[in-house]
């Protein structure tokens, strides 16, 4: 009997242990910074050994590990309990639970005047064709991306052999053969191990997908073609935005990394993508994904960690800021990442509403369908079904309207649709039925007609209107600052075209195209603006809501391809500067050592974060007067003099010393001091201004953001 009791107790102990390890375990990323191991196998074994130190079993460690990061930096991901993760924290740089990330052009390049960039047009094709852009997109753009290789936008005509520096490979898979790679798409990899470990097998979602980099939802093809798309004449979306499609840098090469599935991207896979992409030899990483805010720290986010190692190796990382609109929601905010928000171009898609009382309403839509006759008008709130409130009826969602009342009328769920939503003004949407989006002001005219005797209307097909003067403007859906980790570093950095952009599309991705198969599509988002900046960066790399906006909305203004090719002055910073910056944010010696492979002693006193040589100037907590410093590098042929001018932030006097910078040769560096003397408290809000250096030819502008706490 005693033996039975002992065995019973032992059974429950074992059951409790197994139950805890299977139900309490989560997917964690264990990051250990740089490594000096001789090969990948050595890293994997060392990872298993450190994991075995807490599991007490080497075999168990092998079972728990999912991914090993062993090329460009060291780390691994594994199924761990919170207690096990805590035990590892003292042994590594950081341990954090993996989270899912989300996905955040016929005319846009013409609008950016890329064809007038004389210096770019005079470059030999060989110089630009040696540049490799990695797209990370969700099934995504490093592209972390997926792609539809048969698209005309990925034709490799005229391109030479694959650059010898590229160390990647073309990974075959479902409906993706070795022949699908060419001299433009020079490499591809896809990752699903982390996603499936965190959720479930791809097949269990009962959604269409390809277990390869082939694009099933269009997003990756779209972003990739925006950067490197070949020149394709006479393309459009059902006649809308007709013109010649092209990427910003058509001769640049493309490496595709697919890490996302069904609009979700596991950080475990994302970090593996970055590890491989750096090792493969890409020059630029274009990342149109990001975490849900708030982003907790620079050391607990896969994109931030991977991008740091890319930055160390001279790889520019361009990322989207997100589409959440509200203050403090901008993601990918590390200073070594260039983050981009969306702006408009000088093109609109008008779908006019003609009313029975002879009024004409301006609407916005992607509507190719022609209405032959007028129909009666009815508001969703007046057609609510039994048991549905008028407010819920006004949203016109499924099963909220009385089918008898809406039959044959212009309203959602019937034969035609008019939307009223000022928050998404100008954004083009596609519906199965004729539709248009009108503003609040136009809605008043519509309501007046609906109570008149001539309560009828007709929606016209969309027409494309060019040369709209009020562009670029920041689009209302873009995530904005401040930078919630280090407010002294102003984020976002820059804006790029992201509203109603036409680019290549996957013909099997019909969810957003109302079940119509198309080769080119029009969509909006910061995922669209990021590739524009990536393309301009590739060119440079190849060269021997109605309220006033602030730098938290648009960063350092709209991107100018002609400007970045001939910038005049440049604010440089390197890995050493970033280490000083991380010291100021409280990084531990262990974290810094693992980043650099050397014992780092932070300066005493610390270099304030606002003294990072960033192109923008931010001070999150200004107590009385303050001085900060910047250094600029001159890029020009002849001796010149730059003179400082100030747009003063409200309540702050600004002085620049010296006020003139005299340069005599190219790459000459000169430093200056900026003194801020506040005479008015800003009451917890930022005040904005700018510092501009000009030599009569170039204007180099730095936005200023200050929070004056005391005087």
HULINLIN-V21057 format. One record per pair of residues at least 24 apart in sequence whose C-alpha atoms are under 7 Angstrom apart, sorted by the first residue. I is the first residue (numbers start at 1). J is the second residue. D is the distance in Angstrom with one decimal. If there is no record, write none. Layout:
i-><I/I>
j-><J/J>
d-><D/D>
This chain:
i-><21/24/25/25/25/26/26/26/26/27/27/27/27/27/27/27/28/28/28/28/28/28/28/28/29/29/29/29/29/29/29/29/30/30/30/30/30/30/31/31/31/31/31/31/31/32/32/32/32/32/33/33/33/33/33/34/34/34/34/34/34/35/35/40/40/43/44/47/54/66/67/69/69/71/71/71/72/72/72/73/77/93/93/93/94/94/96/98/98/98/99/99/100/100/100/100/101/101/101/101/101/101/101/101/102/102/102/102/102/102/103/103/103/103/103/104/104/104/104/104/104/104/104/104/105/105/105/105/105/105/106/106/106/106/106/106/106/108/108/109/111/111/112/112/114/114/117/117/120/125/127/128/128/128/128/129/129/129/130/130/131/131/131/131/131/132/132/132/132/132/132/132/133/133/133/133/133/133/133/134/134/134/134/134/134/134/134/135/135/135/135/135/135/135/136/136/136/136/136/136/137/137/137/137/137/137/138/138/138/138/138/138/138/138/139/139/139/139/139/139/139/140/140/140/140/140/140/141/141/141/141/141/141/141/141/142/142/142/142/142/143/143/143/143/143/143/143/144/144/144/144/144/145/145/145/145/146/146/146/146/146/146/146/147/147/147/147/147/148/148/148/148/149/152/153/153/153/153/153/153/154/154/154/155/156/156/156/159/159/162/165/166/166/167/167/168/172/173/173/174/174/174/175/176/176/184/184/185/185/185/186/186/186/187/187/187/188/188/188/188/189/189/189/189/190/190/190/191/191/191/192/192/194/194/194/195/195/213/215/216/216/216/217/217/218/218/218/221/221/221/222/222/222/223/223/225/225/226/226/226/227/227/227/227/228/236/237/237/238/240/240/241/245/248/248/248/249/249/249/267/270/271/271/271/274/275/278/283/283/284/284/284/284/285/285/285/286/286/286/286/286/286/287/287/287/288/288/288/288/289/290/290/290/291/293/293/294/295/297/298/304/304/307/308/311/312/318/318/319/320/320/320/321/321/321/322/322/322/323/323/323/323/323/324/324/324/325/325/325/325/325/326/326/327/327/327/328/328/328/328/328/329/329/329/330/330/330/330/333/333/338/339/339/339/340/340/340/340/340/340/340/340/341/341/341/341/341/341/341/341/342/342/342/342/342/342/342/342/342/342/342/343/343/343/343/343/343/343/343/343/344/344/344/344/344/344/344/344/345/345/345/346/346/346/346/346/347/347/347/347/348/348/348/349/349/349/349/350/350/350/351/351/351/351/351/351/352/352/353/353/353/353/354/354/354/355/355/355/356/356/356/356/357/357/361/362/363/363/363/364/364/364/364/364/365/365/365/365/365/365/366/366/366/366/367/367/367/367/367/368/368/369/369/370/370/371/371/371/373/374/374/374/375/375/375/375/375/375/376/376/376/376/376/377/377/377/377/377/377/377/378/378/378/378/379/380/423/423/424/427/427/428/430/430/431/432/434/435/474/476/478/480/480/481/481/482/487/488/488/488/488/488/489/489/490/490/490/490/491/491/492/492/492/492/493/493/494/494/494/494/494/494/495/495/495/495/495/496/496/496/496/496/496/497/497/497/498/498/498/498/498/499/499/500/536/540/540/551/556/556/556/567/568/568/568/568/569/569/569/569/569/570/570/570/571/571/571/571/571/571/572/573/577/580/581/581/581/584/584/615/616/616/616/617/617/617/617/618/618/618/619/619/619/620/620/621/621/621/622/622/622/622/623/623/623/623/624/624/624/624/625/625/625/626/626/626/627/627/627/627/628/628/628/629/629/629/630/630/630/631/631/631/631/632/632/632/633/633/633/633/634/634/634/634/635/635/636/637/637/638/638/639/639/639/640/640/641/642/642/642/643/643/643/644/644/644/644/645/645/645/646/646/646/647/647/647/648/648/649/649/649/650/651/651/651/652/652/652/652/652/653/653/678/679/680/681/681/681/681/682/682/682/683/684>
j-><81/81/79/80/81/79/80/81/97/77/78/79/80/97/98/198/77/78/79/80/95/96/97/98/76/77/78/95/96/97/98/268/75/76/77/94/95/96/74/75/76/92/93/94/95/74/75/92/93/594/73/74/93/594/595/73/74/594/595/596/597/73/74/70/71/70/68/76/84/194/268/272/275/275/276/279/275/278/279/275/268/590/591/594/299/300/300/266/267/268/266/267/264/265/266/267/264/265/266/267/289/290/291/292/263/264/265/289/290/291/138/263/288/289/290/288/289/290/320/322/323/525/526/527/226/245/246/501/502/503/241/242/243/244/245/246/502/345/497/248/345/346/560/561/561/562/561/562/539/251/542/251/252/539/542/251/252/253/163/252/252/253/283/538/542/252/253/254/255/282/283/284/253/254/255/282/283/284/285/254/255/256/277/282/284/285/286/224/255/256/257/285/286/287/256/257/258/286/287/288/220/258/260/287/288/289/220/258/259/260/261/263/264/265/213/215/220/258/259/260/261/219/220/257/258/259/260/220/223/224/256/257/286/287/288/256/257/285/286/287/224/255/256/257/285/286/287/256/257/258/259/287/220/256/257/258/213/214/215/220/221/256/258/213/214/215/220/221/214/215/221/506/180/232/225/229/230/231/232/504/184/229/230/230/182/183/184/183/251/186/281/280/281/280/281/280/212/211/212/210/211/212/214/212/214/253/254/253/254/255/253/254/255/254/255/256/213/255/256/257/213/256/257/258/257/258/259/258/259/269/259/269/266/268/269/265/266/258/506/506/508/509/506/509/505/506/509/504/505/506/503/504/505/528/531/503/504/503/531/532/531/532/534/535/252/520/520/521/368/463/464/464/503/532/535/536/535/538/539/302/302/302/303/306/306/306/310/315/316/315/316/317/538/316/317/318/317/318/319/530/531/534/318/319/320/319/320/527/530/320/322/331/332/331/329/331/329/331/485/334/332/334/337/336/336/575/530/534/530/526/527/530/479/492/526/478/479/526/477/478/479/525/526/477/478/479/476/477/478/479/480/479/480/480/481/482/480/481/482/483/484/479/480/481/479/480/481/492/483/491/493/492/493/494/492/493/494/495/496/526/529/530/478/492/494/495/496/526/529/554/474/475/478/495/496/497/498/499/525/526/529/472/473/474/475/495/496/497/498/499/471/472/473/474/475/497/498/499/471/472/497/466/467/468/469/471/465/466/467/468/464/465/466/462/463/464/465/462/463/464/436/459/460/461/462/463/459/460/457/458/459/460/457/458/459/456/457/458/454/455/456/457/449/454/442/438/436/437/438/426/428/436/437/438/428/429/435/436/437/462/428/429/430/462/430/434/435/461/462/461/462/434/461/460/461/458/459/460/458/456/457/458/408/409/410/456/457/458/409/410/455/456/457/409/410/411/450/455/456/457/409/410/411/450/411/411/476/545/476/499/500/500/513/514/514/514/459/459/554/545/526/552/553/552/553/552/620/609/610/618/619/620/610/618/552/555/616/618/552/555/552/553/554/555/555/556/554/555/556/557/558/559/554/555/557/558/559/529/530/532/533/558/559/528/529/532/524/525/526/528/529/524/525/524/561/564/565/703/616/702/703/635/634/635/636/698/632/633/634/635/700/632/633/634/613/614/615/631/632/633/613/613/612/607/607/609/612/608/609/702/702/703/704/702/703/704/705/704/705/706/705/706/707/706/707/707/708/709/707/708/709/710/708/709/710/711/677/678/710/711/676/677/678/675/676/677/673/674/675/676/673/674/675/672/673/674/671/672/673/669/670/671/672/669/670/671/667/668/669/670/666/667/668/669/666/667/666/665/666/664/665/663/664/665/664/695/695/693/694/695/693/694/695/691/692/693/694/691/692/693/690/691/692/689/690/691/689/690/687/688/689/687/678/679/680/676/677/678/679/680/677/678/711/711/711/708/709/710/711/707/708/709/709/709>
d-><6.5/5.6/5.6/4.7/4.1/5.3/5.5/6.1/7.0/6.9/5.7/4.7/6.3/5.8/5.7/6.6/5.5/5.6/6.3/6.5/6.6/5.5/4.2/5.2/6.0/4.4/6.7/5.7/5.5/6.1/6.0/6.6/5.4/5.3/5.8/6.2/4.6/6.9/6.5/4.4/6.7/6.5/5.8/5.4/6.3/5.3/5.2/5.1/5.1/6.0/5.5/5.5/6.7/4.4/4.6/4.7/5.8/5.5/5.4/6.4/5.9/6.0/5.8/5.3/6.5/5.8/6.4/6.8/6.6/6.8/7.0/6.0/6.2/5.9/6.6/6.2/5.1/6.3/5.9/6.7/6.3/6.3/4.6/6.5/6.3/6.7/5.7/6.9/5.4/6.3/6.2/5.8/5.9/5.2/4.7/6.2/5.9/4.8/6.3/6.9/6.5/5.3/4.5/6.7/6.0/5.3/6.2/5.6/5.8/6.5/6.2/6.3/6.2/4.5/6.8/5.9/5.0/6.4/6.7/4.9/6.0/6.9/6.3/5.4/6.3/5.5/6.4/5.4/4.2/4.6/6.7/7.0/5.4/5.4/4.4/6.7/6.0/6.5/6.5/6.4/6.6/7.0/6.6/6.7/6.1/6.9/6.9/5.0/6.9/6.7/5.7/6.0/5.6/6.7/5.0/4.9/4.5/6.2/5.7/6.7/5.4/6.1/6.1/6.6/6.4/6.1/4.7/5.7/6.9/5.0/5.3/6.6/6.2/5.2/6.1/5.8/5.9/4.8/5.9/6.0/4.7/5.9/6.8/5.8/6.1/4.8/6.2/6.8/6.4/5.3/6.1/5.9/4.9/6.2/6.9/5.4/6.5/6.1/4.9/6.6/5.5/6.4/6.9/6.3/5.6/6.5/6.7/6.2/5.8/3.8/6.2/6.2/6.9/6.4/7.0/6.7/6.7/4.7/5.6/4.1/5.1/6.7/4.8/7.0/5.4/6.5/6.1/5.5/6.4/6.5/6.9/6.9/6.0/5.5/5.9/6.1/5.8/4.9/4.7/5.4/6.8/6.7/5.2/5.8/6.5/5.2/6.1/6.2/4.4/5.0/6.0/6.3/4.3/5.6/5.3/4.6/4.8/5.5/4.5/4.4/6.1/6.7/5.4/6.2/5.1/4.6/5.4/4.3/5.7/5.4/5.8/5.6/6.0/6.7/6.1/4.5/4.6/6.7/6.5/6.7/6.5/5.8/5.9/6.2/6.6/5.5/5.2/6.2/6.9/6.6/6.4/5.7/5.2/4.4/6.1/4.5/6.8/6.1/4.6/5.7/5.2/5.3/7.0/6.4/6.3/4.8/5.8/6.3/4.8/6.1/6.6/5.9/5.8/7.0/4.6/6.2/6.9/5.6/4.5/5.7/6.8/6.4/5.0/6.4/5.7/4.5/6.0/6.1/5.0/5.9/6.6/6.8/6.0/5.2/5.3/6.9/5.2/5.6/6.2/6.6/6.2/5.5/6.6/4.5/4.9/4.6/5.5/6.0/5.5/6.4/5.3/4.9/5.4/6.3/5.9/6.3/5.9/6.1/6.0/6.6/5.5/6.2/6.6/4.7/5.8/6.6/6.1/5.8/6.3/6.8/6.1/6.1/6.9/6.8/5.2/6.6/5.6/6.9/6.5/5.6/6.5/5.2/6.7/6.1/5.4/6.7/6.1/5.1/6.8/5.3/4.9/5.9/7.0/6.3/4.8/6.1/6.2/5.0/5.9/7.0/6.4/5.9/6.1/4.5/6.6/5.6/5.1/4.7/6.5/6.4/6.8/6.2/6.4/6.6/5.6/6.5/6.8/6.7/6.3/6.5/6.6/6.3/6.8/6.4/6.4/5.9/6.4/5.9/5.7/5.3/5.6/5.2/5.9/6.8/6.4/6.2/5.0/5.9/5.2/4.5/4.9/6.5/6.4/6.1/6.1/4.8/6.3/4.6/4.8/4.2/6.3/6.0/6.3/5.2/5.5/6.6/5.9/4.6/5.0/6.3/6.0/5.3/5.8/6.4/4.8/4.9/5.5/6.9/6.2/6.4/6.1/5.5/5.5/6.8/6.1/6.1/5.2/5.3/6.6/6.8/6.4/5.5/5.7/6.8/6.5/4.8/6.4/5.3/6.4/6.7/6.0/5.7/6.0/5.6/5.4/5.6/4.4/6.7/6.3/4.9/5.3/5.7/5.2/4.3/5.1/6.0/5.6/4.9/5.4/6.3/5.9/4.9/5.3/6.5/6.4/5.6/6.3/5.1/5.4/5.5/6.2/5.9/5.0/4.5/6.3/5.3/5.5/4.4/6.2/5.8/6.1/5.2/6.6/6.0/5.8/4.9/6.2/5.3/5.4/6.5/5.9/6.7/5.5/5.7/4.4/6.6/5.9/5.3/6.7/5.7/4.6/6.4/5.5/5.2/6.4/5.9/4.3/6.6/4.9/6.0/4.9/5.6/6.4/5.7/6.0/6.6/5.4/5.1/4.7/5.7/6.2/5.5/5.0/6.6/4.6/5.6/6.7/4.9/6.2/6.4/5.3/5.6/5.4/6.0/6.5/5.9/6.3/5.4/5.2/5.1/6.0/5.7/5.5/6.1/5.3/6.6/6.4/6.6/6.7/6.0/5.1/4.9/6.9/5.6/6.2/5.2/5.5/6.5/4.8/6.1/5.9/4.2/6.4/5.6/5.1/6.9/6.1/5.6/5.3/6.6/6.5/6.5/6.1/6.9/6.5/6.6/6.8/6.9/6.9/6.7/6.6/6.2/6.3/6.6/5.9/5.5/6.8/6.9/6.6/4.9/6.6/5.6/5.0/4.4/6.5/5.6/5.4/6.4/5.3/4.4/4.7/5.1/6.8/5.7/6.7/7.0/6.4/5.9/6.0/6.0/6.3/7.0/6.4/4.8/4.2/5.6/5.8/4.7/5.2/5.5/5.8/6.4/5.7/7.0/6.2/4.7/6.0/4.6/6.9/6.2/6.5/6.1/5.9/7.0/4.9/6.9/5.4/5.3/5.7/4.8/4.4/4.6/6.5/5.0/6.0/7.0/5.9/6.5/6.9/6.5/6.0/6.9/5.9/5.0/6.0/6.0/5.9/5.4/4.8/5.9/6.6/5.4/5.1/6.6/6.3/6.3/5.7/6.4/4.9/6.5/6.6/5.9/6.7/6.3/7.0/5.4/6.4/5.9/5.9/5.7/4.8/5.1/6.3/6.7/6.2/4.7/6.4/5.8/4.7/5.8/6.5/5.0/6.4/6.1/5.2/5.5/6.3/5.9/5.9/4.8/5.5/6.8/6.6/5.6/4.8/6.1/7.0/6.4/5.6/4.1/5.6/4.6/6.2/5.9/5.3/6.8/6.6/5.6/4.4/6.2/5.7/5.4/6.7/5.9/4.6/6.2/5.7/5.7/6.6/6.6/5.6/4.1/6.4/5.6/5.6/6.4/5.5/5.6/4.4/6.7/5.6/5.0/5.4/6.4/5.2/5.6/5.4/6.8/6.0/6.8/6.7/5.4/4.2/6.1/6.6/6.8/5.6/5.6/5.0/4.4/5.4/5.4/6.3/6.9/5.7/4.6/6.7/6.0/5.3/6.5/5.9/4.9/6.5/5.0/5.0/6.5/5.1/6.9/5.4/4.8/4.4/5.9/5.9/5.4/4.6/6.4/5.6/4.1/5.8/6.9/4.9/6.0/5.9/6.3/6.9/5.3/6.1/6.0/6.7/6.2/5.0/6.8/6.9/6.7>
